[in-house]
């Protein structure tokens, strides 16, 4: 019985890994939460939405880190976010426009997180 359970667990692990591998190779790109933003078969899709999503999340995260460390309010992308191209793929089009959308969303996320906390 133990051998059958071990075999069933092994088969389940192999099937699960294979399906994840197939999903990873389906021509789509996503973020760490597996949100799908670009389908290589469909062409350009939601590039600015991607920039705004990543920018807002990154800005909110940095605001939380700044508050935790007692740092002053600073809504400008900096450090590892200074390039303002987190999440960018060449399929999204113009990198400069992506950076503008990202930076604006970063500031918005930072400011809204600071405002909500009452820290400022």
PERA-V918337 format. One record per helix or strand of 2 or more residues. SS is the DSSP state (H for helix, E for strand). FROM is the first residue (numbers start at 1). TO is the last residue. If there is no record, write none. Layout:
SS/FROM/TO, SS/FROM/TO
//
This chain:
H/2/24, E/28/30, E/36/39, H/47/69, H/79/81, H/90/92, H/95/117
//
